[in-house]
Amino acid sequence: MPESEIFREMPLEDVLGDRFGRYSKYIIQERALPDARDGLKPVQRRILYAMHHEGNVADKPFRKAAKTVGTVIGNYHPHGDSSVYEAMVRMSQDWKLRFPLVEMHGNNGSVDGDPPAAMRYTEARLSKIASELVKDIDQHTVEFVPNFDDTIEEPVVFPAMFPNLLVNGSTGISAGYATDIPPHHLGEVIDAVIMRIDKDQCTVDDLMTVMKGPDFPTGGTIQGRDGIKKAFETGRGRFVIRSSSEIEELRGGKRQIAISEIPYEVNKATLVRKIDELRLDRKVEGISEVRDESDRNGLRIVIDLKKDADEKGILNYLYKNTDLQVSYSYNMVAINNRTPKLMSLPNVLDAYIGHRRDVITKRTEYQLKKAQEREHVVEGLIKALSILDEVIETIRASLDKRNAKDNLIERFAFTEEQAEAIVSLQLYRLTNTDVTSLEQEAKELAGKIAELEGVLSKESVLFSVMKKELKDMKKRYSDDRKTVIENDIEELEIKLEVMVPQEDVMVTVTKEGYIKRTSVRSFNASNGDGFGMKDGDVLLYQKEIKTTDTLLVFTNRGQFLYFPVHELPDIRWKDPGQHIANLMSVNKEDRVIGAVYIRSFDEESNSFFTFVTKQGMVKRTAVQLYQATRYSKPLVAIQVKGNDEVVSVAKTNGQASVFIATEGGYGLRFAEDEVSTVGLRAAGVKAINLKDDDVVVAGICIPEHTDPHILFVATKRGSVKIMGINEFDITSRAKRGAVMLRELKQSPHRLAGALLVTVENTVAVTTPSTTQLVDIAELKPKDRYNNGTFVLDSAKVGEVINVSIEFKSSRLV
């Protein structure tokens, strides 16, 4: 043979594309996807046919599974024995199939994911309902094709007396296609088929009046009827499957959650282990023990609760964070007309109805042919009995059987078939009784032939036969629905108390941005002294709050950081905290200016955040707007324009007054409600009318009752004084304000900061090189025109850059 005929040069991409295309076609059509007509994959069909062909059926004794696997491999499916056995085992598992197609003796696995026993130990046979799939296969109802080695034939599809694709569902992954069809209720599916037969233009809404949705063998509750409807309409849809559970009361006021049904295809052992891990890791509070009490009577998982535990909250947390609740996505892909298609419910029903119409037509043609052949033979026998003496005489005069048949055909005009029946007739049949029975049989055959011809001639009659058979299947096999269907998917509200143990902690924030939470025990052990902080840093916020609270940290650039307190780093009192930049991505320009804790956003309906900026803007926004579900990065608190920045932020109740202090020594006080509430991204309104070279150095929100509060101010030159806040009348915003310092021509004072204090407070006055503590009780009140008392020499230690209240060592409540 010439070399050119042995080798061909082809581009590699063409060869790979061609070979992969062939492989893809094979695994799509011959391995992973079910046929829309009988709902079976090829390996499943071959297993069931091998068992049927070998007589391994429900009314016969069980047979070793290994024998069936060997038959399937040897005759129909030339693949590994493990894949065949695994497919057989799955068809026997009543937690996977709504109606198992194989009955198996021995260990066939478990809902815990335990593997089945080896096939040499187990025994199997067809289930009763599986025989209904194969029924009438010997009546030329379906096409047969040669097997892989052309030694015998195998069916392309089963006659399928019931819609197995919907009843038992299917799952599989092939090249470019995947399918996920859940099981449905047999009675409902049959009712839907009958409705589709009677009204071929019926809508999905019509079908859903009889076919509610999936019905899983493991029960449970489906939420999301709209997702089911979408799946029925398009082939794709999503719904939620939730476990069935109830709260059981025990002695001593204790309670437990008892779970009796889990979602479809969820591994029970893995589920129990996951719940127990959540308990051990303290990700959910209130669970004392988790036990699997399942036995031969059914599934039962018990979750023991601690006293006073929030059982509803715990259950919602488990629904959200474990497989007690799962999402299921319809993907109704099946092989229809040798092509993988995404099919709607009407498409699937039409494919099944069309298949059954072909099956019943072919079965009727087969039965009609047999009936006509028998009628022809019976006619010959009756005719022969009427001329019995002549027939016997002719046969006795013949040389052999062949000669007798030829003589009968020639003398009496019998056909070959009639002559064969006559010469094969036994002597006892030559009685008057037999003549009568033959005449009765002929009459019955005539009626049967007329009936069969009616089925073939009228489609309505054919469909009536189909409906009768389906109703008979429903009567014999349908049972109660196992899965409950609810309209809506319930939104799971999880209280923080369920996930986090409620503990008191000390939370601190420094001006440089270091944050931490410290256990009260660590705080008490140090007696509040020796706070861990870097040199030059200032403690900006210290508060004893709960782990279930939320801390909002605000920056000068108008952003806020959202920290659930239980997520803050737990650090000893004497150790420095962790910088906010290590907890989320914060710009270098951001400086911390304040922090506020929130116990419950729901309880803050009458609370506001009031912001004051350096350029004299003020903004008020409802606190509830600052609740966040995603907080991995800084969020917008106020829109800051140009070079402006936030000076202060405070939580108010709508009854406070706002005091603005400027570097030039002006102070303005106005009612909080003069500022309208706006959204998160608003910039606010004008708070004070600044001179060209002036800026705001402090914004103070003064509560409604201000009797013990004193205004403390410090100048850059190191002078301090205190004044009664009532020195400033409440006016309206956007004015210049009243002076707080006496104007000096040489070295005038410029305000460094202002604070609202009490006589118990100590204030830290900070310069670049030192910090001077000022006891408020030692200062005498001054009027607005007094420049105060010097507490340090700015010429020696530098100008004042910050003033802040010094936190005392005693516990703050």
ABEGO torsion letter per residue (X at the ends): XBAAAABBBBBAAAAAAAAAAAAAAAAAAAAABBBAAAGBBAAAAAAAAAAAAAGBBAABBBBBAAAAAAAAAAAABBBBAAAAAAAAAAAABAAABABBABBBBEBAEBAAGBBBBBAAABBBBBBAAAAAAABGAAAGABBBBBBAAGABBBBABBAGABBAAAAAEBBBBBBGBBBBBBBBBAAAAAAAAAAAAABAABBAAAAAAABAEBBBAAEEBBBGAAAAAAAAAAGBBBBBBBBBBBBBBBBGGBBBBBBABBBBGBBAAAAAAAAAAAAAAGABBGBABBBBABBAAEBBBBBBBBBGBBAAAAAAAAAAABAABBBBBBBBBBBBGGBBBBBBAAAAAAAAAAAAAAAAAAAAAAAAAAAAAAAAAAAAAAAAAAAAAAAAAAAAABABAAAAAAAAAAAAGBBAAAAAAAAABBAAAABAAAAAAAAAAAAAAAAAAAAAAAAAABAAAAAAAAAAAAAAAAAAABBBBABBBBABBBBBBBBAAAABBBBBBBBBBBAAGBBBBBBAAAAAAAGGBGBBBBBGBBBABBBBBBAABBBBBBBAAGBBBBBBAAABBBBBAABBBBBAAAABBBBAABBBAEBBBBABAAAAAABBBBBBBAAGBBBBBBAAAABBABAABBBBABBBBEABBBABBBBBAGABBBBBBBAAGBBBBBBAAABBBBBAABAEBBABBBBAABBBABBBBBBABAAABBBBBBBAAGBBBBBBAAABBBBBBGBAEBBABBBBABGBBBBABBBBBBAABBBBBBBAABBBBBBAAABBBBBAABAEBBABBAAAAEBBABBBBBBBABBBX
